[in-house]
Amino acid sequence: MKLYRDLTIHQKQIVWAWTFLALPVLFYGVIRFYPTGNAILISFQDWNLLGDRTWTGFDNYSTLFADPVFWKVFKNTFVYLLLGTPISLVISFVIAYHLDKTRFLHGFLRMLYFLPFMTSAVAMAWVWRWFYQPVPIGLFNNALASVGIPQINFLNSTTNALPAILAPAVWAGLGFQIIIFMAGLRAIPRSYYEAARIDGVSTWSILWEITLPLLKPTIVFLVVFSSIGFLRIFDHVFNMTTNNPGGPLNATKPLVLMIYQTAFSSFDMGYAAAQTVVLFVVLLVVSLLQLRLLRDR
């Protein structure tokens, strides 16, 4: 106690800061960092959850990179990313931009758009799965049949299955992105718009020269957040293709689903850990690359 009394005010502030930070640092160390390090270690071993761990070196990675299924799954994962992220951002911005100008039932409409984000992903996936069923069950095929259009095989087609799963995944995340975009729009000073209108600037010029540049921090956050979400997509794929997880010929299988099947169906924890490490590296590289490309210059 005497030692604490002898500290300067600045040193006491540092002591109190680390005292309050101790619990979060311990939490992240035990819950985040230790499992990550352990997963990296297991990726160099052979383990089936019950037996002893056997050191195998880079064998898991050699098997992984020589596996054609992995490259198919890797491609699917990036298709989810490259299609889902821009589509969801454009739709959510358009809705937020017009909703911000709406005053009639504004709060009610905002609640309706946010509702899918609060809904269980499992329940939502099964509802959309029902939508995609053939006649006479499926809502979409019934609507097509009523106007004389042939049925579409949504979930059992190698070409239609991935877009069919991507659609509810995009729809589910719109509410969150709309709310964030609206917060960014509300943060832009109204004086900028008033000055632009006094100068006779067109609506499109205001959008491209004022709104979008000032929304850049919001866009950067949503791009990174949305990209991570699509790279880790699992719930919609797993629940909408339960009869054939991953779709026909693995047409919809993402990397997270492959990890799940390897770990808890094949019980090959070392191979699953190697896939997890690859996913971790992909998430890290994509996030850092996006932050670098979209940062303020």
C-alpha positions in Angstrom: 0.0 0.0 0.0 2.9 2.3 0.7 4.2 1.6 -2.7 0.9 2.8 -4.3 1.0 6.0 -2.2 4.5 6.7 -3.6 3.3 6.6 -7.2 2.7 9.7 -9.2 -0.8 10.6 -10.4 0.0 9.5 -13.9 1.3 6.1 -12.6 -1.8 5.7 -10.5 -3.9 6.3 -13.6 -2.0 3.6 -15.4 -2.5 1.1 -12.5 -6.3 1.8 -12.4 -6.5 1.5 -16.2 -4.9 -1.9 -16.2 -7.0 -3.0 -13.2 -10.2 -2.3 -15.2 -8.7 -3.9 -18.3 -7.6 -7.0 -16.5 -11.0 -8.7 -16.8 -11.6 -8.1 -20.5 -8.0 -9.1 -21.3 -8.4 -12.3 -19.3 -11.7 -12.9 -21.1 -10.3 -12.5 -24.5 -7.2 -14.5 -23.6 -9.3 -17.5 -22.4 -12.3 -17.3 -24.8 -10.6 -15.9 -27.9 -6.8 -16.2 -28.1 -6.3 -19.6 -26.4 -8.9 -21.4 -28.7 -7.3 -19.8 -31.7 -3.8 -20.9 -30.7 -5.1 -24.4 -29.9 -6.8 -24.6 -33.3 -3.5 -23.7 -35.0 -1.7 -26.4 -33.0 -4.4 -29.1 -33.7 -4.1 -28.3 -37.5 -0.7 -30.0 -37.4 -2.0 -33.1 -35.6 -4.2 -36.1 -36.2 -7.0 -36.3 -33.6 -10.5 -37.8 -33.5 -11.6 -36.3 -30.2 -11.2 -39.5 -28.3 -7.7 -40.8 -28.9 -4.3 -39.3 -28.4 -3.1 -36.5 -30.6 -0.5 -37.5 -33.2 1.9 -34.9 -34.7 1.6 -35.0 -38.5 3.2 -31.7 -39.6 1.8 -30.2 -42.7 0.0 -33.4 -43.8 -3.4 -31.8 -43.1 -2.6 -28.8 -45.3 -1.2 -30.9 -48.1 -4.4 -33.0 -48.1 -6.5 -29.9 -48.0 -4.9 -28.1 -50.9 -5.0 -31.3 -53.0 -8.7 -31.8 -52.3 -10.9 -30.7 -55.2 -13.9 -30.4 -52.9 -12.0 -27.8 -50.9 -11.4 -25.7 -53.9 -15.1 -26.0 -54.9 -16.1 -24.9 -51.4 -13.5 -22.1 -51.4 -15.0 -20.8 -54.7 -18.5 -21.0 -53.3 -17.4 -19.0 -50.2 -16.1 -16.2 -52.4 -19.1 -16.2 -54.6 -21.2 -15.6 -51.5 -18.8 -12.7 -50.6 -18.5 -11.1 -54.0 -22.3 -11.3 -54.8 -23.8 -10.8 -51.3 -21.7 -7.8 -50.1 -22.3 -5.4 -53.0 -25.9 -6.4 -53.5 -26.8 -6.0 -49.8 -25.0 -2.7 -49.5 -26.6 -1.2 -52.6 -30.1 -2.3 -51.6 -29.8 -1.2 -48.0 -28.4 2.2 -49.0 -31.2 2.8 -51.5 -33.8 1.9 -48.9 -32.1 4.0 -46.1 -31.7 7.0 -48.5 -35.4 7.1 -49.3 -36.5 6.1 -45.8 -34.6 8.9 -44.3 -36.7 11.3 -46.4 -40.0 9.7 -45.4 -41.8 11.2 -42.5 -45.1 9.3 -42.7 -45.0 6.1 -40.6 -41.2 6.4 -40.5 -40.7 4.5 -37.2 -43.0 1.7 -38.2 -41.3 1.3 -41.6 -37.9 1.2 -40.0 -39.2 -1.5 -37.6 -40.5 -3.6 -40.5 -37.1 -3.5 -42.3 -35.2 -4.3 -39.1 -37.5 -7.2 -38.1 -35.8 -9.9 -40.3 -32.5 -9.1 -38.6 -34.1 -9.9 -35.2 -35.7 -13.2 -36.5 -34.0 -16.5 -35.9 -31.8 -17.5 -38.9 -33.0 -21.1 -38.6 -36.7 -20.1 -38.6 -36.1 -17.8 -41.5 -34.2 -20.4 -43.5 -37.0 -23.0 -43.1 -39.7 -20.4 -44.2 -37.7 -19.6 -47.3 -37.2 -23.3 -47.9 -41.0 -23.7 -47.9 -41.2 -20.8 -50.4 -38.9 -22.7 -52.8 -40.8 -26.0 -52.7 -42.5 -27.4 -55.9 -46.2 -27.1 -56.6 -48.5 -27.3 -54.7 -46.5 -26.5 -51.6 -44.0 -23.8 -52.6 -45.2 -20.2 -52.7 -42.9 -19.1 -55.5 -43.7 -22.0 -57.8 -47.4 -21.6 -57.2 -47.2 -18.0 -58.2 -45.2 -18.9 -61.4 -47.7 -21.7 -62.2 -50.6 -19.3 -61.9 -49.3 -17.2 -64.8 -48.2 -20.2 -66.9 -44.5 -20.1 -66.2 -42.8 -23.5 -65.7 -41.6 -24.4 -62.3 -38.1 -23.6 -61.2 -36.0 -26.1 -59.3 -34.5 -23.8 -56.7 -32.7 -25.9 -54.2 -31.9 -29.0 -56.2 -30.2 -27.3 -59.1 -26.4 -26.7 -59.4 -27.1 -23.3 -61.0 -30.1 -22.0 -59.0 -29.3 -23.3 -55.5 -26.6 -20.8 -54.5 -28.6 -17.7 -55.6 -31.7 -19.2 -53.9 -29.8 -19.4 -50.6 -28.0 -16.1 -51.1 -31.4 -14.2 -51.4 -32.6 -14.8 -47.9 -29.1 -14.3 -46.5 -29.0 -10.8 -48.1 -32.6 -10.1 -47.0 -31.9 -11.1 -43.4 -29.0 -8.6 -43.0 -30.7 -5.6 -44.7 -32.3 -4.3 -41.5 -29.0 -3.9 -39.7 -27.3 -2.2 -42.7 -30.3 0.1 -43.2 -30.2 1.3 -39.6 -26.4 1.9 -39.8 -26.8 3.8 -43.1 -29.6 5.9 -41.6 -27.4 6.8 -38.6 -24.6 7.9 -41.0 -27.1 9.9 -43.1 -28.4 11.6 -39.9 -24.8 12.5 -38.9 -24.3 14.6 -42.1 -24.8 18.3 -41.2 -28.0 19.7 -42.9 -26.1 22.9 -43.7 -24.2 21.1 -46.5 -27.4 20.2 -48.3 -28.9 23.7 -47.7 -25.8 25.4 -49.2 -25.8 23.0 -52.2 -29.5 23.7 -52.9 -28.9 27.5 -52.7 -26.1 27.1 -55.3 -28.5 25.1 -57.5 -26.7 21.8 -57.3 -28.7 18.9 -58.7 -29.9 15.9 -56.6 -27.4 13.5 -58.2 -24.5 15.9 -57.7 -25.5 16.2 -54.0 -25.6 12.4 -53.7 -22.2 11.8 -55.4 -20.3 14.9 -54.1 -21.7 15.2 -50.5 -23.6 12.2 -49.3 -21.4 9.3 -50.4 -18.1 10.9 -49.5 -19.3 11.8 -46.0 -20.7 8.3 -45.6 -17.3 6.7 -46.3 -16.6 5.6 -42.7 -20.1 4.0 -42.5 -19.5 2.3 -45.9 -16.1 1.0 -44.7 -17.6 -0.5 -41.5 -20.5 -2.1 -43.4 -18.3 -3.5 -46.1 -16.0 -5.2 -43.6 -18.9 -6.4 -41.4 -20.9 -7.7 -44.3 -17.9 -9.4 -45.9 -17.1 -11.3 -42.6 -20.7 -12.4 -42.4 -20.8 -13.8 -45.9 -17.5 -15.5 -45.6 -18.9 -17.2 -42.4 -22.3 -18.0 -43.9 -23.6 -21.3 -42.4 -27.2 -21.2 -40.9 -29.0 -20.6 -44.2 -27.1 -23.2 -46.1 -27.3 -25.9 -43.5 -31.0 -25.5 -42.8 -32.1 -25.0 -46.4 -30.2 -28.1 -47.7 -30.6 -30.5 -44.7 -31.5 -33.4 -47.0 -28.3 -32.9 -48.9 -26.0 -30.6 -46.9 -24.1 -28.3 -49.2 -26.6 -28.7 -52.1 -26.2 -30.9 -55.3 -22.5 -31.6 -56.0 -21.6 -29.2 -53.2 -23.0 -26.3 -55.3 -23.9 -24.3 -52.2 -21.4 -25.6 -49.6 -19.4 -22.8 -47.9 -16.1 -23.3 -46.0 -17.8 -23.1 -42.5 -20.1 -26.0 -43.4 -17.2 -28.1 -44.7 -15.4 -27.5 -41.3 -18.6 -28.5 -39.4 -19.0 -31.7 -41.4 -15.3 -32.6 -41.2 -15.2 -32.1 -37.4 -18.6 -33.5 -36.3 -19.4 -36.0 -39.0 -16.0 -37.4 -39.9 -14.4 -36.5 -36.5 -11.2 -35.5 -38.2 -10.4 -32.6 -35.9 -6.9 -32.0 -37.3 -8.2 -31.7 -40.9 -11.1 -29.4 -39.6 -8.6 -27.3 -37.7 -6.5 -26.8 -40.9 -9.7 -25.7 -42.7 -10.4 -23.3 -39.8 -6.9 -21.8 -40.1 -7.4 -21.2 -43.8 -10.7 -19.5 -43.1 -9.1 -17.3 -40.4 -6.3 -16.3 -42.8 -8.9 -15.5 -45.5 -11.0 -13.4 -43.1 -7.9 -11.5 -41.9 -6.5 -10.8 -45.5 -9.9 -9.8 -46.8 -10.6 -7.4 -43.9 -7.1 -5.8 -44.0 -7.3 -5.5 -47.8 -10.7 -3.8 -47.6 -9.6 -1.4 -44.8 -6.5 -0.5 -46.9 -8.5 0.1 -50.1 -11.3 2.0 -48.5 -9.2 4.1 -46.0 -9.1 7.9 -46.2 -6.3 9.1 -48.4 
